[in-house]
Amino acid sequence: MMKKSNRKELNWEQTEKLVALALEEKNPFEIIKKEFGLAEKEVLEIMKKKLPAEKFEMWKKKASSNKPKPKPIKIDDFDEDLDGKYYIKNKFD
């Protein structure tokens, strides 16, 4: 008899759906937790098995960077940048 792990095993179809969701969604971990009841760690394990290493790393960066975290927007940098470009453009007109 197989030892039953406390993690619920996904069948092939569910796994494919999970992978597709994870690749498409902005906050895959939240959505997958709702839909499949899997923790982030488990999602990462599945994705690591399913994707080639470099694709997994790219996805992981993207998925983790999209986790909602407050980020102050610095307007100043943006404006300075615009002014600089504008100035240079007009200088040569």
N, C-alpha and C positions, 0 to 999 in steps of 0.2 A: 504494500500500500504506500502511495506517495504521501510524504509529509505535507500537510496543508500549511502553507505560509499564511500569515495574517494579511498579507497583501493580496488584494483581489487580482486574479490573473485575467488579463484581457485576451479575448480571442483575436484572431488575425484581423478581422474586420474592424473591431474596436480600436485595435492598435493603429491600423491605417488611418482611421478617423482622427485619433488623437494626434498622430504625426501631422496630418493635414492641418488640423486646428492650430497646433503649436507653430507651424510655419506661417500661417496666415495672420494669426491674431496679434494685436498690439500687446495685450497683457495675457499671454497664453496661460500662465500659471493659475490665475484667478478663474479663468473660464474652464480650464480642464478640471480644476478642483470641484467646481460646481457640477460639471457634467459627469465626470468619471470618479470623483471622490479620491483623487490621487494627490499626494503632496508634491511640492516642487522637486524634492530629491528624487522621487519615483519617476516623475516626468523626465528629469534629466537622464536617469538611467536608461529609460526606454529610448529616448532620442539618441543617446550615445550608441546604443546597439543598432539603431536603424539608419543612422546617417554616417557617411564617411567622415573621418576625423576632422578634416579642415572645414567641412560644411557644418559639422556639429559645433565647432568652436565659434564660427561666425554667427550661427544661430543663437548660441548661448549668450554671446556678447549682446546681440540685438535684443533677445528676450529679457535679459537681465537689466539692460539699460532702459527698457520701457516700463520697468516696474515703477509705479507712481511714486515719485519722491519730489518734495517741494524744491524747486530750483529758482533762485532769484534771477529775474531777467535784468540784465544790466543794459539799460537803454543808452548810456553814455558811449560805450564802445561802438555801438551800432551807428549812432549819429556822427561820431568822429570819422568813422570809416566812410560814410556817405559824403561828408563834406570834403574829405580828401580827394575822393574820386571826382567829385563835381568840380573841384578847384582845378585839378590837373586837366580835366577834359576841356574846361573853358580857357585855360591858360594857353592852349595850343590852337584855339579856334582863330 
